Every structure is written in structure tokens, then in C-alpha cells.
């Protein structure tokens, strides 16, 4: 008996000893290489942060890290420039560090006695600190002192990004978002190693940036009549109705945002969308269009090919206007790229304009696609004169691509493939993998939008097509268009966790991707988001309900889940499903006679995890037809 007890105690001891080694970590994006070791580092008030070499940037990083920890720990860790203390976090720059491969790479070593973070460049130190934050328990995110133990597992991480361009786009034109929210968005991007924020600053529904000398752009172009409901169904402005919904960033606001982003190693890509999508600018200055009609900023009502939202490429005053705009844009945004849009430009009003048609004949321009290319080429030369490079949506391929353009491929991968074959750099952002304004779960329980982009579709994104030189793919980007995103909380809901998937696509080695492991990490990250008061979607837990044709006149119901380990329960009788109703076993379901709807919910370990989804069978029939 004593022998049995001794063996049991020894087994328990060894199982506890290796427990930290067996813990699954929740680092997003997944590091390039990670080795778990035994033990952990206990972070407490005796820990010091060492910024080696009396380096001002390292000292700033050390103080920033201490500031991140202060609210939850209740103590400001000391920052010193020489090691010596028994418990320390050492930050060091080593220009000859080869294992990290890029300027954004780092090496992180954690033992029970100290933490060492080294990089070839400051950006690597910054990203290493983001990883270190994720190794701490979620309670570290609270803004008040917590009664917690701050253990960090012993690991060795060698990490570096797969792509240099890791972006998110925030459309601030369709709905305006405050400077404070943009900063918060930047903070969340930085945590997951994004390094480009694309601001869609102008469109038909609003001009969002102050341009000195052109005051009407913000006096008129930044405001529209208020509307709620379904986008494109809104009434146009009514007689006497005041346009008081919107806003804009002053140039001082922009400088503040740019500086804030720079501190977090994020570049801001500004977009001035031309020659289409220009209704807000035309409302301010009607002479910019070929029709020169007096118009208004569109509130979300139908207008395409009804209102002229295109700049007039035959009028030299348009190029004078654009030169003023782009001169100030280049001065405000130090990033070497400027996005000029170029997408969805109707040619109807150019075809109807005798001025434009005469201009085309005079200049030997064969068609309206070539005319748009003429306009884009002038934009490129304008930007080159300001030491900037042009980025445009893949429509800039139409009519002939400019000599130095970078293409952002959104209509699938085809535009990017064509551009790369021509030797042009490409940023991949295909709508079927990277449009964050789409449904991420069943439309019956999700906020209204259009089309579908589930979390797994984001995670399955591969930015480098076969047969294309990988060096020409700068990276990728997720795009949050905001026609159906009216509030900051909803912008967060649409971004996270799908941006987690894109972060891993853009940073992690392709061979390190693992869907099951990723979804486990996502669920753990939800605790961090909760403590930071960041909104997110739990749609990955919801059931996926589809219909399958059985024969010409009948169909059956198929149910699935996006992630593993969930149980599905359902009813056809109008009652709410729970673990005592029918459990789905994977076979197609016959529809009982007289049933009008199916109700479905997912559970795990007997507890509900997904939303209940009630699908009328008539709705299910429509989905089959689609």
C-alpha cells in the first residue's frame, strides 16, 4: 500500500513539474519558432527592466512596457540601463542578429530568473513586447489593480514576419469615426503586429480631411443628412432638411494620429478616392464634374449612374484641385505610398459629355477606359513629384497600368496576378478572404450587411498565388468598409476575430498555420479583449444551417459548425433546443410534415456556446435557390 501511495505521489509530482511545458499558449500571430521549457518567470515588484546600451529608443520601450503593466500590477517597474538585479527583463539591440531574418524580427528567451528580448532593429523589440504581453494572464489588461500572480511561461521564441505589408483598412467616409477611436483601433492593430492602417478618407458619402485653401471640402463635403436603416434604401435629402451628420479630421488631428501610429510602428496609408466615388468633393465644388450639376453629399441612397460622381478628366482645373489636395496629403502623411482609389468609376457621364468626348479625340484617347488610365497616369506623375508612390485598386489596370503603380487586388486575386506578371508590386486584399464588412455568421442573427466571409475563409487566405514571384507580393490587407457599420463598437465587432486570422496569414510562416490550434487561441484571446473592453464577434460558435436538394421537389437540412468540439441540438416543433432535444449526428435531416422552421443551437460540455438560430423553412428554400 505504501509503495502504491509513493508511486502515486511521484506521478503527481512529475505531472505538475511538466505542466508549464504542456500548457498551450495563445500567441497571435503564431511565432516562426517556439520551444517550451520548464518553469516560469514570476513578474513582481522586484523585477527591473534593463534598456541596454543607454539607448533612448530602448528606454522608451522599457518605460512603455512598464506603463502597460502598471494599472493591473499596481506598481511601476523600474527602468535601468545596466543589468545587475536578480530578476530582470533585458531589452537589447544587436545589429548582427541573423536568426530573426528581418528588421521586424526578434528573439525572446524566458527562464525562471530573467527575460531576454533582442532584435536587430527597434521594430523587433516592439513586436517582441507584444508577444510578451500575450504570455501574461488576461488580467494584465485590467485598468485597476488585480489580486493576481503574474507568471510568464519559460519559452524560447524566434520570430519574424512573412510579409512586410500587414494592413487593415478603416473606411471613415461612409461613417465618421473619432480621432480617439482611430487611436484605439491602432492600439489593437499593434498588439497583433499589423503595420499599415489604410484610412479611406474620401468617398461619395463624406470628405474627412481638412485641405487648406479648399474650405468647402469640409464645410459641405463632410456633412450629410442623418439616416438609419438599410444602406442604399435611404431617402435623398428632403427640402429644408439639414445636413448635420458626419465630421472630419483637422490637419492637427491627422498629425496627432500619424505620430501615435508611428510610435506603434504603424504607417498610415491615406486614400483620396478618384476619379469615381467623388460625390462629396463635387457637392463642395460642382465644377469638378463634367455635368457641373449642383448636388449633395449622398446619405446612402441609390445614385450610381443617376448622379454624376466622377471628376472631369478633360478639365485642367481638376488637376489643379488634385495637386493642392495631394501636396497637403504628402506633407501630412510621411508614408511613401498614397492610395488614389480608381475603383468603380462609371463612364456614363463621360460618354454623355461633349467636352470629354472632344478632349478624347484631341488627345487620341480611344475609349473611356484609356481616359481613366490617362487620369491615373497624371496622378502618378503628381505623386512622384512629391516623392510618393501610387497605390490603386485593381481597376487601374483597365486602359493600361501606369509605370510605377502598386496594385491592391480586391476583385479576387486575378488583378494581382496580372499586375505581378507585369512586374508590378501587389497587395492582396481579395473580397472573398479579406472584406471585413461581410456577414461572419448566419444572417438571421447577425447585423445586416451582404454576402458572407466566415472566420475560416479569412484563415484559409494564401496571398501568394502559384507561379508568381513571391517578392512581388508585398503582403495583404483586411478591409472594413462601413456602409453598414455605423458605430465604433460595431467596427470592432466586424474586425475581431477575423483580423486575428489575417494577422496570422500575414505574419506567420504558411507551414505553421493550424486551424484547430488557431481557434483555441482565438477563444483565449477573447478574455484579453473582454478585459480591454473591445467588442468582438462569437459567430464561430454558431451553427451553419443549409439545405440540400433531395430530388426535384424536396430537400433536406444539413447542419455543421465552423470549429470542432461542439454539439448541435435542434427542433422542428417551434420549441427552443437544449441538450434534451434532438442531437444532430451528421446525417441529413428529413423535414417533418407541417414544420415551418428549424431551431438550432450549439453546446459544449452541456453549456450553450452559440446563438440560437431560428430559420424559417421558406428562408432555407431561398438559400438553396441561391
C-alpha positions in Angstrom: 0.0 0.0 0.0 2.8 2.4 0.9 4.5 1.5 -2.4 1.3 2.4 -4.3 1.0 5.8 -2.5 4.6 6.6 -3.1 4.2 5.9 -6.8 1.0 8.0 -7.0 2.7 10.9 -5.3 5.7 10.7 -7.6 3.4 10.6 -10.7 1.5 13.6 -9.4 4.8 15.5 -8.8 6.2 14.8 -12.2 2.9 15.7 -13.9 2.9 19.1 -12.0 6.6 19.6 -12.9 5.9 19.4 -16.6 2.6 21.2 -16.5 4.0 24.6 -17.7 5.7 22.8 -20.6 2.4 21.3 -21.7 0.4 24.5 -21.5 -1.0 25.7 -24.8 -0.1 29.3 -25.4 -2.3 31.8 -27.1 0.1 33.9 -29.2 -1.5 35.6 -32.3 0.0 35.6 -34.8 1.8 32.3 -34.3 5.6 32.8 -34.0 8.0 31.4 -36.5 9.6 29.1 -33.9 8.7 28.4 -30.3 10.2 26.0 -27.8 8.5 25.5 -24.4 10.8 25.0 -21.4 10.2 24.0 -17.8 9.3 26.6 -15.2 8.1 30.2 -15.4 9.2 33.7 -14.7 7.4 35.4 -11.8 6.9 39.1 -12.6 6.6 41.1 -9.4 7.5 44.5 -7.9 11.2 43.4 -7.6 11.5 43.0 -11.4 13.5 45.6 -13.2 13.6 46.4 -16.9 17.0 46.9 -18.4 17.4 49.0 -21.6 20.9 48.0 -22.6 23.5 50.4 -24.0 22.0 53.7 -22.9 19.8 53.6 -26.0 16.9 56.2 -25.9 14.6 54.0 -28.0 15.1 51.0 -25.8 14.5 53.2 -22.7 11.2 54.4 -24.3 10.1 50.8 -25.0 11.0 49.8 -21.4 9.0 52.7 -20.0 6.1 52.0 -22.3 6.1 48.3 -21.2 6.2 49.3 -17.6 3.3 51.7 -18.3 1.3 48.8 -19.8 1.7 46.7 -16.7 1.1 49.5 -14.1 -2.7 49.6 -13.8 -3.2 45.8 -13.2 0.1 45.3 -11.2 -0.4 48.4 -9.2 3.4 49.1 -9.4 5.7 51.0 -11.8 8.6 48.7 -12.6 12.0 50.4 -12.5 13.9 51.0 -15.8 17.7 50.8 -15.6 20.5 50.8 -18.2 22.7 48.1 -16.7 21.9 44.6 -15.5 22.5 43.6 -12.0 19.3 42.7 -10.3 18.4 39.1 -9.9 15.1 39.4 -11.7 15.2 41.4 -14.9 13.7 41.9 -18.3 16.6 42.8 -20.6 16.0 44.7 -23.9 18.9 44.8 -26.3 19.7 45.7 -29.9 22.1 43.5 -31.9 22.6 44.6 -35.5 24.3 41.3 -36.3 21.4 39.1 -35.1 20.8 36.8 -38.1 18.2 34.4 -36.9 15.4 36.9 -36.9 15.8 37.5 -40.7 14.0 40.9 -41.0 14.1 44.3 -39.3 10.8 43.4 -37.6 12.1 40.1 -36.1 13.1 39.4 -32.5 14.3 36.7 -30.2 12.6 36.2 -26.8 14.1 33.9 -24.1 12.3 33.4 -20.8 13.7 31.5 -17.9 12.8 31.4 -14.2 15.5 34.1 -13.4 15.3 36.5 -16.3 13.7 37.5 -19.6 15.9 38.5 -22.6 14.4 40.3 -25.7 16.8 41.1 -28.5 16.4 42.3 -32.1 18.4 43.8 -34.9 16.1 46.9 -35.1 13.7 48.7 -32.7 10.6 47.4 -34.5 11.6 43.9 -33.5 11.8 44.9 -29.8 8.3 46.5 -30.1 6.8 43.3 -31.6 8.6 41.1 -29.1 7.0 43.1 -26.3 3.6 42.5 -27.9 4.3 38.8 -27.7 5.4 39.1 -24.1 2.1 40.8 -23.3 0.2 37.8 -24.7 2.2 35.5 -22.5 0.9 37.2 -19.4 -2.5 36.3 -18.0 -5.6 38.1 -19.3 -6.0 40.0 -16.0 -3.0 42.1 -17.0 -5.4 44.0 -19.3 -7.5 45.4 -16.5 -7.1 49.1 -15.7 -7.3 48.6 -12.0 -5.1 46.7 -9.6 -5.7 42.9 -9.6 -5.0 40.3 -7.0 -3.2 38.1 -9.5 0.0 36.2 -9.9 1.9 37.3 -13.0 3.6 34.1 -14.2 5.1 34.0 -17.7 5.9 30.5 -19.1 9.5 29.7 -19.9 9.9 29.7 -23.7 12.4 30.5 -26.4 10.8 32.3 -29.4 12.5 33.2 -32.6 10.1 35.3 -34.7 9.8 37.4 -37.8 7.1 38.3 -40.3 6.3 36.6 -43.6 5.2 39.8 -45.3 6.3 43.4 -44.9 2.8 44.8 -45.6 0.3 43.7 -43.0 -2.7 46.0 -43.2 -6.2 46.8 -42.1 -8.4 49.4 -43.8 -10.9 51.6 -41.9 -13.5 53.4 -44.1 -14.1 56.7 -42.3 -16.0 58.2 -45.2 -19.2 56.2 -45.1 -19.4 56.7 -41.3 -17.0 59.0 -39.5 -15.0 57.7 -36.6 -13.5 59.9 -34.0 -9.8 60.5 -33.5 -10.0 58.7 -30.2 -11.5 55.6 -31.8 -8.9 55.6 -34.5 -6.2 55.6 -31.9 -7.9 52.7 -30.1 -8.1 50.8 -33.4 -4.3 51.4 -33.9 -3.6 50.1 -30.4 -5.4 46.8 -31.2 -3.7 46.5 -34.6 -0.3 46.9 -32.9 -1.0 44.1 -30.4 -1.3 41.7 -33.3 1.6 43.0 -35.4 -0.2 44.9 -38.1 1.9 47.7 -39.5 -0.3 49.6 -42.0 -3.6 51.4 -41.3 -5.3 52.3 -44.6 -7.6 55.3 -44.0 -10.3 55.6 -46.7 -10.7 59.3 -46.2 -13.0 60.4 -49.1 -16.0 58.9 -50.9 -19.5 59.8 -52.1 -20.7 59.9 -48.5 -18.1 62.2 -46.9 -14.8 64.1 -47.3 -13.0 63.6 -44.0 -9.8 65.6 -44.1 -9.2 69.4 -43.9 -7.5 70.8 -47.0 -6.3 74.4 -46.5 -7.5 76.7 -49.3 -10.4 74.4 -50.1 -12.7 75.0 -47.1 -15.9 73.7 -48.7 -14.5 70.2 -48.8 -15.2 70.0 -45.0 -17.8 72.8 -44.7 -20.0 71.0 -47.3 -18.4 67.6 -48.2 -18.0 66.4 -44.6 -21.8 66.5 -43.8 -24.9 64.7 -44.9 -28.4 64.3 -43.7 -28.9 61.7 -41.0 -30.3 58.3 -41.9 -30.8 54.9 -40.3 -31.8 51.6 -41.8 -30.6 49.7 -44.8 -27.9 51.2 -46.9 -29.0 52.2 -50.5 -32.6 52.3 -49.3 -32.3 55.8 -47.7 -34.3 58.7 -49.0 -32.2 61.5 -50.6 -32.2 64.8 -48.7 -35.7 66.3 -48.4 -36.4 70.1 -48.9 -35.2 72.1 -45.9 -33.5 69.1 -44.3 -30.3 70.0 -42.5 -27.0 68.1 -43.3 -25.5 67.8 -39.9 -24.3 64.2 -39.7 -20.6 63.5 -40.2 -17.4 65.1 -39.3 -13.8 65.5 -40.4 -10.2 65.5 -39.1 -8.3 68.7 -38.9 -4.7 68.7 -40.1 -3.7 68.8 -36.4 -5.8 65.7 -35.8 -4.1 63.9 -38.7 -0.6 64.9 -37.3 -1.6 63.5 -33.9 -2.9 60.2 -35.4 0.2 59.8 -37.6 2.5 60.4 -34.7 0.5 58.0 -32.5 0.7 55.3 -35.1 4.4 55.8 -35.7 5.1 55.2 -32.0 3.4 51.8 -32.5 5.3 51.0 -35.8 2.3 51.5 -37.9 2.3 53.5 -41.2 -0.9 55.4 -42.2 -1.9 54.9 -45.9 -4.2 57.8 -46.9 -6.7 57.3 -49.7 -8.3 60.0 -51.8 -10.7 58.1 -54.0 -10.7 59.4 -57.6 -11.9 59.8 -60.3 -15.1 58.0 -59.3 -16.5 57.9 -55.7 -16.1 61.7 -55.7 -19.6 63.0 -54.9 -18.7 64.6 -51.6 -16.0 66.7 -53.4 -18.4 67.5 -56.2 -21.1 68.6 -53.8 -18.5 71.1 -52.4 -17.2 72.2 -55.8 -19.6 71.3 -58.6 -17.2 72.5 -61.4 -15.1 69.3 -60.7 -17.6 67.1 -62.6 -18.3 67.2 -66.4 -22.0 67.8 -65.8 -21.4 70.5 -63.2 -24.8 69.9 -61.5 -25.5 71.2 -58.1 -25.7 68.1 -55.9 -25.4 67.0 -52.3 -23.4 64.5 -50.2 -25.0 61.2 -50.6 -26.6 59.8 -47.4 -26.7 56.2 -48.6 -29.4 56.4 -51.2 -29.1 54.9 -54.7 -27.3 57.2 -57.1 -24.9 55.2 -59.3 -25.4 56.3 -62.9 -28.1 58.6 -61.6 -25.9 61.3 -60.0 -22.5 62.1 -61.6 -19.9 61.2 -59.0 -16.9 61.4 -61.4 -14.2 64.0 -61.7 -13.9 65.6 -65.2 -10.6 64.4 -66.7 -10.9 66.9 -69.5 -10.9 70.0 -67.2 -7.4 71.3 -66.2 -9.0 72.8 -63.0 -9.5 69.2 -61.7 -5.7 68.6 -61.9 -5.1 71.9 -60.1 -7.5 70.8 -57.4 -5.9 67.4 -57.1 -2.4 69.0 -56.9 -3.5 71.1 -53.9 -5.0 68.1 -52.2 -2.1 65.7 -52.9 0.5 68.3 -51.9 -1.1 68.6 -48.5 -1.7 64.8 -48.2 2.0 64.2 -48.9 3.0 66.7 -46.3 0.7 65.2 -43.6 1.5 61.5 -44.2 5.1 60.6 -44.3 4.4 57.0 -45.6 5.9 56.7 -49.1 2.6 55.4 -50.5 -0.6 57.3 -51.3 -3.8 55.5 -52.4 -5.8 57.2 -55.2 -8.7 54.7 -55.4 -9.5 54.2 -59.1 -12.3 51.8 -58.5 -15.9 51.5 -59.7 -15.7 54.6 -61.9 -18.8 54.9 -64.1 -18.1 56.1 -67.6 -21.7 57.1 -68.4 -21.3 60.8 -67.8 -18.0 61.0 -69.7 -19.8 59.4 -72.7 -22.6 62.0 -72.5 -20.2 65.0 -72.2 -19.3 66.7 -75.4 -16.4 68.4 -73.6 -15.0 65.0 -72.5 -15.5 63.4 -75.9 -13.8 66.3 -77.7 -10.9 66.0 -75.3 -10.5 62.3 -76.1 -10.5 62.9 -79.8 -8.0 65.7 -79.4 -5.6 63.6 -77.4 -6.0 60.3 -79.3 -7.7 58.5 -76.5 -9.7 55.6 -77.9 -12.2 54.9 -75.1 -13.2 55.8 -71.6 -11.0 53.1 -70.0 -8.0 54.7 -71.7 -9.3 58.1 -70.4 -9.3 56.8 -66.9 -5.7 55.5 -67.4 -4.8 58.9 -68.6 -6.1 60.4 -65.4 -4.4 57.9 -63.2 -1.1 58.4 -65.0 -1.3 62.2 -64.3 -2.0 61.3 -60.6 1.1 59.1 -60.6 3.3 61.9 -62.0 1.8 64.3 -59.5 2.7 61.9 -56.6 6.2 61.3 -58.0 6.9 65.0 -57.9 6.1 64.8 -54.2 8.3 61.7 -53.6 5.4 59.4 -53.2 4.3 56.1 -54.9 0.8 55.5 -56.2 -1.4 52.7 -55.0 -4.7 51.9 -56.6 -7.5 49.3 -56.6 -7.1 46.7 -59.4 -9.4 48.8 -61.8 -6.3 50.9 -62.5 -5.3 48.0 -64.8 -8.1 48.9 -67.2 -6.9 51.1 -70.1 -3.2 50.5 -69.3 -1.3 50.4 -66.0 1.0 53.2 -65.0 4.7 52.6 -64.9 5.3 52.7 -61.2 1.9 51.7 -59.7 1.3 49.3 -56.9 -2.0 47.4 -57.3 -4.3 46.5 -54.4 -6.2 43.5 -55.7 -9.8 43.3 -54.4 -11.9 41.6 -57.1 -10.4 38.3 -56.3 -6.7 37.5 -56.9 -6.8 38.0 -60.7 -5.9 41.7 -60.8 -2.9 41.0 -58.5 -1.8 38.1 -60.6 -2.0 40.1 -63.8 -0.1 43.0 -62.2 2.7 40.7 -60.8 3.2 39.1 -64.2 3.8 42.7 -65.5 6.4 43.2 -62.8 4.4 45.4 -60.5 4.2 45.0 -56.7 0.9 43.8 -55.4 -1.0 44.0 -52.1 -3.5 41.1 -51.9 -6.9 42.0 -50.4 -9.5 39.8 -52.2 -13.1 40.3 -51.1 -13.7 36.6 -50.6 -11.0 36.5 -48.0 -10.4 40.0 -46.7 -13.6 42.1 -46.7 -14.5 42.5 -43.1 -17.8 44.2 -43.7 -19.4 40.9 -44.8 -21.5 38.5 -42.7 -19.4 36.3 -40.4 -22.3 34.1 -39.3 -25.9 33.3 -40.2 -27.6 36.5 -41.5 -30.7 35.8 -39.3 -28.7 36.5 -36.1 -26.1 38.9 -37.5 -26.3 42.7 -38.1 -27.5 43.4 -41.6 -24.9 43.5 -44.4 -24.4 41.4 -47.5 -22.5 38.3 -48.7 -20.5 36.0 -46.4 -17.0 35.8 -45.0 -16.5 33.4 -42.2 -13.5 33.3 -39.9 -12.2 30.2 -41.6 -12.3 31.9 -45.0 -10.0 34.6 -43.7 -7.7 32.0 -42.2 -7.6 30.0 -45.5 -6.3 33.1 -47.4 -3.0 32.4 -49.2 -1.6 35.8 -50.5 0.9 34.3 -52.9 -0.6 32.6 -56.0 1.2 29.7 -57.7 3.5 30.8 -60.4 4.0 34.3 -59.1 7.3 35.7 -57.8 6.7 35.9 -54.0 8.9 39.1 -53.9 6.3 41.0 -55.8 3.6 40.2 -53.2 4.2 42.9 -50.6 1.6 41.4 -48.3 -2.1 41.7 -47.7 -4.8 43.7 -46.0 -8.2 43.3 -44.5 -10.8 46.0 -45.5 -13.6 47.3 -43.2 -16.0 49.2 -45.4 -18.5 50.9 -43.2 -21.7 51.4 -45.2 -23.4 49.1 -42.7 -21.0 49.9 -39.8 -22.4 53.0 -38.0 -20.7 52.8 -34.6 -17.2 52.2 -33.2 -18.4 49.1 -31.2 -19.8 47.6 -34.4 -16.5 48.4 -36.2 -14.7 46.3 -33.5 -17.3 43.5 -33.8 -16.7 43.3 -37.6 -12.9 43.4 -37.2 -12.3 40.9 -34.4 -11.7 37.9 -34.5 -11.4 37.9 -38.3 -8.4 40.2 -38.1 -6.7 37.6 -35.9 -6.9 35.2 -38.8 -5.4 37.8 -41.2 -2.7 38.7 -38.7 -1.6 35.1 -38.8 -1.8 34.9 -42.6 0.4 38.0 -43.0 2.9 37.3 -40.2 3.3 33.6 -39.6 5.1 31.1 -41.8 2.5 29.3 -44.0 3.5 25.9 -42.8 2.8 27.0 -39.2 -0.9 27.5 -39.8 -3.2 25.1 -37.9 -7.0 25.8 -37.9 -7.7 23.8 -34.7 -4.9 25.4 -32.8 -5.8 28.8 -34.1 -9.5 28.6 -32.9 -8.3 27.6 -29.5 -6.1 30.6 -29.3 -8.9 32.9 -30.5 -11.1 31.8 -27.7 -8.4 32.5 -25.2 -7.8 35.9 -26.7 -11.5 36.8 -26.1 -10.6 37.1 -22.4 -8.0 39.7 -23.2 -10.5 41.6 -25.4 -13.1 41.4 -22.7 -10.7 43.0 -20.2 -9.8 45.7 -22.6 -13.5 46.4 -23.3 -13.1 45.6 -27.0 -16.1 44.3 -28.8 -15.9 41.1 -30.9 -18.0 38.5 -32.7 -18.5 35.0 -31.3 -20.0 33.8 -34.6 -17.5 31.0 -34.9 -19.5 29.1 -32.3 -22.8 29.3 -34.2 -24.3 26.6 -36.3 -24.2 26.7 -40.1 -27.6 25.6 -41.5 -28.0 24.8 -45.2 -30.4 22.9 -47.4 -29.5 20.1 -49.8 -31.7 19.1 -52.7 -33.0 15.5 -52.2 -34.9 15.5 -55.5 -36.8 17.9 -57.8 -39.4 18.7 -55.2 -37.9 18.1 -51.8 -34.8 18.9 -49.8 -33.1 18.0 -46.6 -31.3 20.0 -43.9 -27.6 19.9 -43.2 -26.0 21.4 -40.1 -22.4 22.0 -39.4 -20.1 24.0 -37.2 -17.1 26.1 -38.1 -15.0 24.9 -35.2 -14.5 21.4 -33.7 -15.8 20.0 -30.4 -19.3 21.4 -30.5 -22.6 19.5 -30.1 -25.6 20.6 -32.2 -29.2 20.3 -30.9 -32.3 21.2 -33.0 -36.1 21.2 -33.1 -38.7 21.4 -35.8 -41.7 21.9 -33.4 -41.2 25.6 -32.5 -39.7 24.9 -29.1 -36.2 26.1 -28.2 -33.4 23.5 -28.5 -31.4 22.3 -25.5 -29.4 19.2 -24.6 -32.6 17.3 -24.1 -33.9 17.8 -27.6 -32.7 16.1 -30.7 -28.9 16.0 -31.2 -27.6 16.3 -34.7 -25.5 13.3 -35.7 -24.2 14.4 -39.1 -26.9 12.8 -41.3 -29.2 14.9 -43.5 -32.4 15.7 -41.7 -35.8 15.0 -43.2 -38.3 17.8 -42.7 -41.4 16.7 -40.8 -44.8 17.4 -42.4 -46.3 20.7 -41.2 -42.9 22.1 -39.9 -42.4 25.8 -40.7 -39.0 26.4 -39.2 -35.9 24.7 -37.7 -34.3 26.0 -34.5 -30.7 25.2 -33.8 -28.1 25.9 -31.1 -24.6 24.7 -30.4 -23.4 23.4 -27.0 -20.1 22.4 -25.4 -19.9 20.3 -22.3 -23.6 20.7 -21.8 -23.5 24.5 -21.9 -24.7 26.8 -24.8 -21.9 28.5 -26.7 -23.6 29.6 -29.9 -26.6 31.8 -30.5 -29.9 30.1 -31.1 -30.8 30.4 -34.8 -34.4 30.1 -35.9 -34.6 29.6 -39.7 -37.9 29.6 -41.4 -38.0 26.8 -43.9 -39.1 29.3 -46.6 -35.8 31.1 -46.0 -33.9 27.9 -46.2 -35.5 27.2 -49.6 -34.3 30.6 -50.8 -30.7 29.7 -49.7 -30.9 26.6 -51.8 -32.1 28.5 -54.8 -29.2 31.0 -54.4 
